[in-house]
Amino acid sequence: MATPTRNGATGGADKGNKFANAGAAAGGFVGAMGGSFMPSININVNRGNGRHAGGGQSLLPPPEFNSPAQVRNYCNTLRAAGVMMSMEVAMAAEIMHSVLSSVPDPEGRAFGSRFRAAKVSRKLKRSANALRSAAKNAASAYSVFQQEYQEEINRVRHRARKPKAPTMNWAQQ
């Protein structure tokens, strides 16, 4: 039985419909797998009063840098989030590579599916490396903050210490 062409006519020379089944299968695969590759995204809007709109939780504390403790907390939280996310993205890249390498190459090339999968998953691997670099830079930011503002930190640190209690001098009577 001949399949209908684009204009509805059936015939032996339906070049326009040659890859219809393969295209539908590939489109179905992409449509079915597309949802599993899409990460959930929370968008937080800072209204200026310290609260986040929408009820979503942010991974980072609010960017308030009024004390060295707040700078340290922000940098440490950013570093921890970057490390955690880089590991998740690297794992996702490996999973994507293995899933996509099982899809047969439409041209039937040897190792064509592996090559295409590597080409696609390479971008996720670069994202994982960028997140790892962001984590390193966050830790470095706090280190540089300590070096650059050491004088101010020490000035406040000495002032914040309790004064020593007067010592008893037993020799003086």
Backbone as a printed PyTorch tensor [residue, N CA C, xyz], in Angstrom:
tensor([[[  0.8390,  -1.1740,   0.0000],
         [  0.0000,   0.0000,   0.0000],
         [  0.8850,   1.2380,   0.0000]],

        [[  0.5660,   2.1520,  -0.8520],
         [  1.3510,   3.3840,  -0.9560],
         [  0.8700,   4.3740,   0.0950]],

        [[  1.8150,   5.1280,   0.6110],
         [  1.4480,   6.1290,   1.6140],
         [  1.1300,   7.4460,   0.9240]],

        [[  0.2310,   8.2200,   1.5020],
         [ -0.1110,   9.4930,   0.8540],
         [  1.0340,  10.4910,   0.9940]],

        [[  1.1600,  11.3510,  -0.0250],
         [  2.1910,  12.3850,   0.0060],
         [  1.6390,  13.6160,   0.7040]],

        [[  2.4100,  14.6740,   0.6500],
         [  2.0010,  15.8980,   1.3420],
         [  0.6840,  16.4510,   0.8040]],

        [[  0.4800,  16.3420,  -0.4760],
         [ -0.7510,  16.8830,  -1.0490],
         [ -1.8960,  15.8740,  -1.0010]],

        [[ -1.7040,  14.7340,  -0.3830],
         [ -2.7730,  13.7600,  -0.2040],
         [ -2.8120,  12.6850,  -1.2700]],

        [[ -2.0800,  12.8370,  -2.3590],
         [ -2.1020,  11.8400,  -3.4240],
         [ -1.1670,  10.7050,  -3.0780]],

        [[ -1.5050,   9.5130,  -3.5330],
         [ -0.6310,   8.3690,  -3.3200],
         [  0.0720,   8.0610,  -4.6110]],

        [[  1.2750,   7.5740,  -4.4940],
         [  2.0190,   7.2630,  -5.7090],
         [  3.3000,   6.5500,  -5.3510]],

        [[  3.9670,   6.0500,  -6.3450],
         [  5.1870,   5.3060,  -6.1240],
         [  6.3740,   6.2130,  -5.8400]],

        [[  6.3540,   7.4440,  -6.3200],
         [  7.4990,   8.3430,  -6.1570],
         [  7.1880,   9.3800,  -5.0850]],

        [[  7.1330,   8.9450,  -3.8340],
         [  6.8440,   9.8940,  -2.7610],
         [  8.1320,  10.2080,  -2.0070]],

        [[  8.9810,  11.0260,  -2.6660],
         [ 10.2580,  11.3980,  -2.0660],
         [ 10.0610,  12.3100,  -0.8550]],

        [[  9.0150,  13.0970,  -0.8250],
         [  8.7720,  13.9890,   0.2870],
         [  8.4340,  13.2290,   1.5600]],

        [[  7.9610,  12.0040,   1.4150],
         [  7.5200,  11.2200,   2.5610],
         [  8.5190,  10.1270,   2.9260]],

        [[  9.6730,  10.1460,   2.3090],
         [ 10.6560,   9.0830,   2.4500],
         [ 11.0660,   8.8440,   3.9060]],

        [[ 11.3030,   9.9210,   4.6390],
         [ 11.7800,   9.8010,   6.0070],
         [ 10.7030,  10.1710,   7.0250]],

        [[  9.4590,  10.0870,   6.6530],
         [  8.3790,  10.5020,   7.5510],
         [  8.3590,   9.6540,   8.8180]],

        [[  8.4800,   8.3520,   8.6680],
         [  8.4390,   7.5030,   9.8600],
         [  9.6770,   7.7080,  10.7310]],

        [[ 10.8370,   7.8480,  10.1020],
         [ 12.0520,   8.0710,  10.8850],
         [ 11.9920,   9.4220,  11.5870]],

        [[ 11.4710,  10.4430,  10.9100],
         [ 11.3470,  11.7620,  11.5210],
         [ 10.3550,  11.7620,  12.6670]],

        [[  9.2670,  11.0420,  12.4820],
         [  8.2770,  10.9710,  13.5550],
         [  8.8520,  10.2350,  14.7610]],

        [[  9.6280,   9.1970,  14.4930],
         [ 10.2310,   8.4580,  15.6020],
         [ 11.2470,   9.3360,  16.3370]],

        [[ 12.0660,  10.0510,  15.5840],
         [ 13.0510,  10.9160,  16.2250],
         [ 12.3660,  12.0480,  16.9780]],

        [[ 11.3220,  12.6280,  16.3730],
         [ 10.5840,  13.6880,  17.0520],
         [  9.9160,  13.1800,  18.3120]],

        [[  9.4060,  11.9660,  18.2590],
         [  8.7960,  11.3820,  19.4520],
         [  9.8150,  11.1560,  20.5370]],

        [[ 11.0150,  10.7380,  20.1380],
         [ 12.0800,  10.5210,  21.1230],
         [ 12.4780,  11.8410,  21.7720]],

        [[ 12.6750,  12.8570,  20.9450],
         [ 13.0830,  14.1490,  21.4780],
         [ 11.9840,  14.7230,  22.3560]],

        [[ 10.7510,  14.5920,  21.9410],
         [  9.6470,  15.0980,  22.7430],
         [  9.5050,  14.3610,  24.0530]],

        [[  9.7050,  13.0660,  24.0120],
         [  9.5730,  12.2750,  25.2410],
         [ 10.7320,  12.5180,  26.1870]],

        [[ 11.9350,  12.6610,  25.6500],
         [ 13.1030,  12.8340,  26.5050],
         [ 13.3260,  14.2930,  26.8860]],

        [[ 12.6980,  15.2220,  26.1680],
         [ 12.9170,  16.6290,  26.4340],
         [ 12.5710,  17.0270,  27.8540]],

        [[ 11.5040,  16.4650,  28.3960],
         [ 11.1170,  16.8050,  29.7570],
         [ 12.1030,  16.3290,  30.7890]],

        [[ 12.7910,  15.2260,  30.5170],
         [ 13.7280,  14.7220,  31.5160],
         [ 15.0470,  15.4910,  31.5080]],

        [[ 15.3610,  16.2130,  30.4260],
         [ 16.5930,  16.9830,  30.3730],
         [ 16.4030,  18.4000,  30.8960]],

        [[ 15.1660,  18.8420,  31.0400],
         [ 14.8990,  20.2150,  31.4490],
         [ 14.9670,  20.3260,  32.9620]],

        [[ 15.9060,  21.0930,  33.4900],
         [ 15.9810,  21.2370,  34.9510],
         [ 14.8700,  22.1530,  35.4390]],

        [[ 14.4480,  21.9600,  36.6680],
         [ 13.4630,  22.8610,  37.2320],
         [ 14.1720,  24.1550,  37.6110]],

        [[ 13.5130,  25.2530,  37.3570],
         [ 14.1220,  26.5560,  37.5940],
         [ 13.2220,  27.3450,  38.5260]],

        [[ 13.7930,  27.8510,  39.5970],
         [ 13.0780,  28.7480,  40.4900],
         [ 13.5830,  30.1480,  40.2330]],

        [[ 12.6590,  31.0890,  40.0990],
         [ 13.0340,  32.4780,  39.8960],
         [ 12.6520,  33.2410,  41.1560]],

        [[ 13.6250,  33.8950,  41.7500],
         [ 13.4040,  34.6830,  42.9570],
         [ 13.5820,  36.1440,  42.6320]],

        [[ 12.6570,  36.9460,  43.0980],
         [ 12.7170,  38.3790,  42.8810],
         [ 12.9260,  39.0380,  44.2280]],

        [[ 13.9600,  39.8500,  44.3470],
         [ 14.2360,  40.5520,  45.5800],
         [ 13.5450,  41.9020,  45.5130]],

        [[ 12.5790,  42.1150,  46.3920],
         [ 11.8170,  43.3510,  46.3810],
         [ 12.4880,  44.4530,  47.1790]],

        [[ 13.6260,  44.1800,  47.7500],
         [ 14.3300,  45.1950,  48.4910],
         [ 14.0880,  45.1390,  49.9850]],

        [[ 13.1010,  44.3830,  50.4310],
         [ 12.8360,  44.3000,  51.8560],
         [ 13.3560,  43.0000,  52.4580]],

        [[ 14.1740,  42.2710,  51.7230],
         [ 14.7910,  41.0620,  52.2550],
         [ 13.9450,  39.8130,  52.0820]],

        [[ 12.7510,  39.9500,  51.5590],
         [ 11.8990,  38.7780,  51.3520],
         [ 11.9230,  38.4000,  49.8830]],

        [[ 11.7020,  37.1280,  49.6230],
         [ 11.6820,  36.6470,  48.2500],
         [ 10.2370,  36.4680,  47.8200]],

        [[  9.9360,  36.9070,  46.6190],
         [  8.5880,  36.7690,  46.0930],
         [  8.3940,  35.3770,  45.5270]],

        [[  7.1830,  34.9260,  45.4880],
         [  6.8650,  33.6630,  44.8540],
         [  6.9840,  32.4680,  45.7600]],

        [[  7.5150,  32.6060,  46.9380],
         [  7.6000,  31.4810,  47.8650],
         [  8.7320,  30.5190,  47.5650]],

        [[  9.5270,  30.7530,  46.5000],
         [ 10.6340,  29.8580,  46.1750],
         [ 11.8150,  30.1190,  47.0890]],

        [[ 12.6070,  29.1210,  47.3070],
         [ 13.7890,  29.2480,  48.1500],
         [ 15.0000,  29.5010,  47.2610]],

        [[ 15.8140,  30.4530,  47.6450],
         [ 17.0470,  30.7200,  46.9260],
         [ 18.1470,  29.8570,  47.5220]],

        [[ 19.1070,  29.4790,  46.7040],
         [ 20.2420,  28.7090,  47.1850],
         [ 21.2090,  29.5690,  47.9800]],

        [[ 21.1840,  30.8750,  47.7380],
         [ 22.1450,  31.7770,  48.3620],
         [ 21.4560,  32.7030,  49.3540]],

        [[ 22.1840,  33.1200,  50.3760],
         [ 21.6160,  34.1120,  51.2890],
         [ 21.5240,  35.4600,  50.5720]],

        [[ 20.7610,  36.3930,  51.1280],
         [ 20.6880,  37.7070,  50.4720],
         [ 22.0630,  38.3650,  50.4490]],

        [[ 22.3660,  39.0950,  49.3910],
         [ 23.7010,  39.7000,  49.2760],
         [ 23.8370,  40.9340,  50.1640]],

        [[ 23.9420,  40.7050,  51.4510],
         [ 24.1680,  41.7860,  52.4060],
         [ 25.5590,  41.5850,  52.9830]],

        [[ 26.4150,  42.5770,  52.8060],
         [ 27.8070,  42.4520,  53.2090],
         [ 28.1540,  43.5220,  54.2400]],

        [[ 27.4340,  43.5030,  55.3580],
         [ 27.6340,  44.5100,  56.3980],
         [ 28.6390,  44.0790,  57.4500]],

        [[ 29.0850,  42.8300,  57.3970],
         [ 30.0720,  42.3510,  58.3630],
         [ 30.9160,  41.2700,  57.7090]],

        [[ 32.1000,  41.0240,  58.2540],
         [ 32.9270,  39.9260,  57.7140],
         [ 32.2300,  38.5750,  57.8090]],

        [[ 31.3910,  38.3890,  58.8190],
         [ 30.6680,  37.1180,  58.9460],
         [ 29.6900,  36.9340,  57.7930]],

        [[ 29.0470,  38.0200,  57.3630],
         [ 28.1280,  37.9160,  56.2330],
         [ 28.8710,  37.6460,  54.9310]],

        [[ 30.0460,  38.2370,  54.7700],
         [ 30.8570,  37.9680,  53.5750],
         [ 31.2770,  36.5040,  53.5700]],

        [[ 31.7490,  36.0030,  54.7270],
         [ 32.1650,  34.6070,  54.8310],
         [ 30.9860,  33.6740,  54.5740]],

        [[ 29.8250,  33.9750,  55.1470],
         [ 28.6470,  33.1300,  54.9580],
         [ 28.2320,  33.0810,  53.4930]],

        [[ 28.2270,  34.2350,  52.8200],
         [ 27.8320,  34.2640,  51.4150],
         [ 28.8110,  33.4720,  50.5550]],

        [[ 30.1060,  33.6970,  50.7660],
         [ 31.1210,  32.9970,  49.9650],
         [ 31.0990,  31.4890,  50.2200]],

        [[ 30.9320,  31.0840,  51.4780],
         [ 30.8770,  29.6560,  51.7840],
         [ 29.6250,  29.0030,  51.2040]],

        [[ 28.4960,  29.7060,  51.2580],
         [ 27.2640,  29.1540,  50.6970],
         [ 27.3680,  29.0440,  49.1820]],

        [[ 27.9500,  30.0640,  48.5540],
         [ 28.1470,  30.0220,  47.1010],
         [ 29.0840,  28.8880,  46.7100]],

        [[ 30.1470,  28.7010,  47.4680],
         [ 31.0930,  27.6170,  47.1900],
         [ 30.4140,  26.2630,  47.3160]],

        [[ 29.6490,  26.0710,  48.3900],
         [ 28.9750,  24.7880,  48.6000],
         [ 27.9470,  24.5220,  47.5060]],

        [[ 27.1930,  25.5470,  47.1250],
         [ 26.1940,  25.3720,  46.0600],
         [ 26.8750,  25.0700,  44.7290]],

        [[ 27.9870,  25.7460,  44.4420],
         [ 28.7080,  25.5040,  43.1910],
         [ 29.2650,  24.0990,  43.1070]],

        [[ 29.8040,  23.6050,  44.2210],
         [ 30.3420,  22.2340,  44.2370],
         [ 29.2250,  21.2290,  44.0300]],

        [[ 28.1190,  21.4260,  44.7640],
         [ 26.9920,  20.4930,  44.6600],
         [ 26.4130,  20.5000,  43.2470]],

        [[ 26.2050,  21.6860,  42.6900],
         [ 25.6190,  21.7650,  41.3540],
         [ 26.5780,  21.2490,  40.2880]],

        [[ 27.8760,  21.4660,  40.4580],
         [ 28.8210,  20.9680,  39.4540],
         [ 28.8080,  19.4440,  39.4040]],

        [[ 28.6740,  18.8110,  40.5720],
         [ 28.6140,  17.3420,  40.5800],
         [ 27.3200,  16.8480,  39.9260]],

        [[ 26.2130,  17.5350,  40.2010],
         [ 24.9470,  17.1280,  39.5950],
         [ 24.9660,  17.3070,  38.0800]],

        [[ 25.5270,  18.4200,  37.6130],
         [ 25.5650,  18.6780,  36.1740],
         [ 26.5270,  17.7130,  35.4860]],

        [[ 27.6400,  17.3850,  36.1250],
         [ 28.5730,  16.4150,  35.5400],
         [ 27.9160,  15.0480,  35.4230]],

        [[ 27.1500,  14.6670,  36.4480],
         [ 26.4390,  13.3860,  36.3870],
         [ 25.3660,  13.4300,  35.2970]],

        [[ 24.6730,  14.5540,  35.1690],
         [ 23.6620,  14.6810,  34.1190],
         [ 24.2960,  14.5920,  32.7340]],

        [[ 25.4900,  15.1520,  32.5820],
         [ 26.1820,  15.0780,  31.2910],
         [ 26.5170,  13.6320,  30.9350]],

        [[ 26.9650,  12.8710,  31.9280],
         [ 27.2700,  11.4530,  31.6660],
         [ 26.0090,  10.6660,  31.3240]],

        [[ 24.9320,  10.9420,  32.0300],
         [ 23.6710,  10.2480,  31.7510],
         [ 23.1750,  10.6180,  30.3600]],

        [[ 23.2480,  11.9170,  30.0230],
         [ 22.8110,  12.3500,  28.6940],
         [ 23.6430,  11.6790,  27.6130]],

        [[ 24.9560,  11.5910,  27.8340],
         [ 25.8180,  10.9570,  26.8390],
         [ 25.4420,   9.4880,  26.6430]],

        [[ 25.2080,   8.7840,  27.7360],
         [ 24.8760,   7.3580,  27.6000],
         [ 23.5050,   7.1530,  26.9580]],

        [[ 22.5330,   8.0060,  27.2630],
         [ 21.2020,   7.8650,  26.6700],
         [ 21.2490,   8.1920,  25.1860]],

        [[ 21.9060,   9.2970,  24.8440],
         [ 21.9360,   9.7020,  23.4370],
         [ 22.8110,   8.7950,  22.5770]],

        [[ 23.8150,   8.1580,  23.1730],
         [ 24.6570,   7.2710,  22.3650],
         [ 23.9270,   5.9890,  21.9890]],

        [[ 22.8030,   5.7160,  22.6430],
         [ 22.0290,   4.5260,  22.2750],
         [ 21.0680,   4.7980,  21.1250]],

        [[ 20.9070,   6.0560,  20.7340],
         [ 20.0420,   6.3980,  19.6040],
         [ 20.8090,   6.1000,  18.3260]],

        [[ 20.2420,   5.2920,  17.4270],
         [ 20.9810,   4.9450,  16.2020],
         [ 21.2010,   6.1620,  15.3040]],

        [[ 22.3300,   6.1610,  14.6310],
         [ 22.6760,   7.2250,  13.7030],
         [ 21.7870,   7.1120,  12.4710]],

        [[ 21.1590,   8.1930,  12.0160],
         [ 20.2600,   8.0950,  10.8520],
         [ 20.9810,   7.7510,   9.5600]],

        [[ 22.2620,   8.0710,   9.4670],
         [ 23.0220,   7.7640,   8.2500],
         [ 23.7400,   6.4320,   8.3620]],

        [[ 23.6490,   5.7720,   9.4930],
         [ 24.2570,   4.4660,   9.6700],
         [ 25.7680,   4.4750,   9.8030]],

        [[ 26.3560,   5.5980,  10.1700],
         [ 27.8080,   5.6790,  10.3130],
         [ 28.2510,   4.8910,  11.5450]],

        [[ 29.4240,   4.2950,  11.4460],
         [ 29.9970,   3.6110,  12.6020],
         [ 30.3800,   4.6580,  13.6350]],

        [[ 30.0260,   4.4400,  14.8470],
         [ 30.2800,   5.3510,  15.9680],
         [ 29.6360,   6.7260,  15.7840]],

        [[ 28.7050,   6.8350,  14.8530],
         [ 28.0290,   8.1190,  14.6210],
         [ 27.1800,   8.5320,  15.8050]],

        [[ 26.5360,   7.5720,  16.4410],
         [ 25.6840,   7.9150,  17.5810],
         [ 26.5290,   8.3830,  18.7610]],

        [[ 27.6780,   7.7540,  18.9570],
         [ 28.5610,   8.1760,  20.0550],
         [ 29.1240,   9.5710,  19.8090]],

        [[ 29.4700,   9.8530,  18.5530],
         [ 30.0120,  11.1520,  18.2030],
         [ 28.9820,  12.2550,  18.4350]],

        [[ 27.7390,  11.9990,  17.9920],
         [ 26.6790,  12.9960,  18.1830],
         [ 26.3810,  13.1890,  19.6600]],

        [[ 26.3620,  12.1080,  20.4250],
         [ 26.0890,  12.2120,  21.8600],
         [ 27.1880,  12.9930,  22.5750]],

        [[ 28.4340,  12.7570,  22.1750],
         [ 29.5460,  13.4810,  22.7950],
         [ 29.4780,  14.9690,  22.4680]],

        [[ 29.0700,  15.2750,  21.2470],
         [ 28.9580,  16.6640,  20.8210],
         [ 27.9050,  17.4010,  21.6470]],

        [[ 26.8040,  16.7300,  21.9350],
         [ 25.7280,  17.3560,  22.7060],
         [ 26.1010,  17.4470,  24.1820]],

        [[ 26.6040,  16.3710,  24.7570],
         [ 26.8820,  16.3560,  26.2000],
         [ 28.1110,  17.1840,  26.5690]],

        [[ 28.9320,  17.5420,  25.5950],
         [ 30.1180,  18.3580,  25.8650],
         [ 29.7420,  19.6950,  26.4840]],

        [[ 28.6190,  20.2530,  26.0710],
         [ 28.1980,  21.5480,  26.6170],
         [ 27.8390,  21.4280,  28.0950]],

        [[ 27.2120,  20.3360,  28.4860],
         [ 26.9010,  20.1390,  29.9100],
         [ 28.1800,  19.9260,  30.7150]],

        [[ 29.1410,  19.2410,  30.1330],
         [ 30.4150,  19.0460,  30.8280],
         [ 31.1100,  20.3840,  31.0450]],

        [[ 31.0240,  21.2740,  30.0500],
         [ 31.6040,  22.6000,  30.2080],
         [ 30.8600,  23.3880,  31.2810]],

        [[ 29.5520,  23.2020,  31.3600],
         [ 28.7810,  23.8670,  32.4150],
         [ 29.2160,  23.3720,  33.7900]],

        [[ 29.4480,  22.0750,  33.9160],
         [ 29.9170,  21.5230,  35.1900],
         [ 31.2790,  22.0960,  35.5580]],

        [[ 32.1660,  22.2220,  34.5770],
         [ 33.4820,  22.8170,  34.8440],
         [ 33.3570,  24.2870,  35.2480]],

        [[ 32.4260,  25.0010,  34.6240],
         [ 32.2240,  26.4100,  34.9710],
         [ 31.6760,  26.5430,  36.3950]],

        [[ 30.7890,  25.6450,  36.7860],
         [ 30.2710,  25.6810,  38.1570],
         [ 31.3710,  25.3550,  39.1640]],

        [[ 32.2340,  24.4230,  38.8140],
         [ 33.3620,  24.1040,  39.6880],
         [ 34.2950,  25.3100,  39.8170]],

        [[ 34.5130,  26.0220,  38.7250],
         [ 35.3360,  27.2300,  38.7700],
         [ 34.6710,  28.3180,  39.6040]],

        [[ 33.3480,  28.4150,  39.5180],
         [ 32.6300,  29.4040,  40.3340],
         [ 32.8020,  29.0940,  41.8160]],

        [[ 32.7820,  27.8160,  42.1680],
         [ 32.9790,  27.4340,  43.5710],
         [ 34.3870,  27.7990,  44.0320]],

        [[ 35.3860,  27.5510,  43.1950],
         [ 36.7630,  27.9100,  43.5480],
         [ 36.9080,  29.4190,  43.7010]],

        [[ 36.2910,  30.1750,  42.7990],
         [ 36.3930,  31.6250,  42.8610],
         [ 35.6680,  32.1960,  44.0720]],

        [[ 34.5970,  31.5460,  44.5100],
         [ 33.8940,  32.0120,  45.7070],
         [ 34.7770,  31.8430,  46.9350]],

        [[ 35.4530,  30.7180,  47.0330],
         [ 36.3730,  30.5100,  48.1580],
         [ 37.5300,  31.4960,  48.0740]],

        [[ 38.0000,  31.7390,  46.8810],
         [ 39.0980,  32.6830,  46.6840],
         [ 38.6680,  34.1070,  47.0140]],

        [[ 37.4100,  34.4400,  46.7510],
         [ 36.9170,  35.7850,  47.0330],
         [ 37.0080,  36.0910,  48.5230]],

        [[ 36.6400,  35.1210,  49.3650],
         [ 36.7220,  35.3640,  50.8020],
         [ 38.1770,  35.4700,  51.2530]],

        [[ 39.0430,  34.6680,  50.6760],
         [ 40.4560,  34.7300,  51.0160],
         [ 41.0420,  36.1030,  50.6640]],

        [[ 40.7100,  36.6070,  49.4900],
         [ 41.1980,  37.9160,  49.0730],
         [ 40.5810,  39.0120,  49.9470]],

        [[ 39.3100,  38.8440,  50.3230],
         [ 38.6680,  39.8060,  51.2270],
         [ 39.4440,  39.8860,  52.5370]],

        [[ 39.8150,  38.7380,  53.0840],
         [ 40.5710,  38.7410,  54.3370],
         [ 41.9240,  39.4290,  54.1750]],

        [[ 42.5870,  39.1940,  53.0540],
         [ 43.8930,  39.8020,  52.8270],
         [ 43.7850,  41.3130,  52.6510]],

        [[ 42.8080,  41.7570,  51.8730],
         [ 42.6880,  43.1770,  51.5620],
         [ 42.1740,  43.9980,  52.7450]],

        [[ 41.3310,  43.4130,  53.5720],
         [ 40.7160,  44.1500,  54.6680],
         [ 41.2030,  43.6490,  56.0270]],

        [[ 42.3910,  43.0920,  56.0660],
         [ 42.9510,  42.5430,  57.2990],
         [ 43.1140,  43.6170,  58.3700]],

        [[ 43.5480,  44.7950,  57.9760],
         [ 43.7540,  45.8730,  58.9410],
         [ 42.4380,  46.2710,  59.6070]],

        [[ 41.3750,  46.4490,  58.8100],
         [ 40.0780,  46.8180,  59.3720],
         [ 39.5010,  45.7120,  60.2420]],

        [[ 39.6690,  44.4830,  59.8070],
         [ 39.1400,  43.3500,  60.5720],
         [ 39.8560,  43.2570,  61.9160]],

        [[ 41.1750,  43.4010,  61.9180],
         [ 41.9360,  43.3220,  63.1660],
         [ 41.6020,  44.4810,  64.1030]],

        [[ 41.3920,  45.6750,  63.5440],
         [ 41.0460,  46.8220,  64.3600],
         [ 39.7400,  46.5710,  65.1220]],

        [[ 38.7640,  46.0380,  64.4300],
         [ 37.4750,  45.7500,  65.0570],
         [ 37.5950,  44.5490,  65.9780]],

        [[ 38.3670,  43.5750,  65.5920],
         [ 38.5150,  42.3590,  66.3900],
         [ 39.1260,  42.6900,  67.7460]],

        [[ 40.1450,  43.5700,  67.7790],
         [ 40.7710,  43.9350,  69.0470],
         [ 39.8190,  44.7520,  69.9150]],

        [[ 39.0380,  45.6060,  69.2880],
         [ 38.0920,  46.4140,  70.0270],
         [ 36.9720,  45.5570,  70.6130]],

        [[ 36.6370,  44.4780,  69.9140],
         [ 35.5340,  43.6430,  70.3510],
         [ 35.9180,  42.7480,  71.5290]],

        [[ 37.2140,  42.5620,  71.7640],
         [ 37.6220,  41.7140,  72.8890],
         [ 37.3140,  42.4070,  74.2080]],

        [[ 36.9650,  41.5820,  75.1680],
         [ 36.7050,  42.1190,  76.4990],
         [ 38.0310,  42.5670,  77.1080]],

        [[ 38.0070,  43.6750,  77.8240],
         [ 39.2620,  44.0940,  78.4550],
         [ 39.6560,  43.1090,  79.5400]],

        [[ 40.9420,  42.9640,  79.6770],
         [ 41.4330,  42.0300,  80.6910],
         [ 41.0790,  42.5460,  82.0800]],

        [[ 40.6990,  41.6230,  82.9290],
         [ 40.4010,  41.9970,  84.3140],
         [ 41.7110,  42.3600,  85.0020]],

        [[ 41.6540,  43.3470,  85.8830],
         [ 42.9100,  43.7140,  86.5590],
         [ 43.4180,  42.5470,  87.3920]],

        [[ 44.6960,  42.3450,  87.3070],
         [ 45.2840,  41.2240,  88.0440],
         [ 45.6110,  41.6800,  89.4880]],

        [[ 45.5180,  40.7670,  90.3820],
         [ 45.8060,  41.0490,  91.7850],
         [ 47.3060,  41.0490,  91.9890]],

        [[ 47.8160,  42.1090,  92.5100],
         [ 49.2340,  42.2100,  92.7990],
         [ 49.4140,  41.9970,  94.3130]],

        [[ 49.8280,  40.8330,  94.7170],
         [ 49.9400,  40.4700,  96.1270],
         [ 51.1580,  41.1050,  96.7950]],

        [[ 52.0960,  41.5340,  95.9860],
         [ 53.2950,  42.1200,  96.5600],
         [ 53.0230,  43.5360,  97.0860]],

        [[ 52.0510,  44.1600,  96.5240],
         [ 51.7300,  45.5300,  96.9270],
         [ 50.6980,  45.4980,  98.0390]],

        [[ 51.1020,  45.9430,  99.3050],
         [ 50.1760,  45.8720, 100.4450],
         [ 50.0030,  47.1780, 101.1070]]])
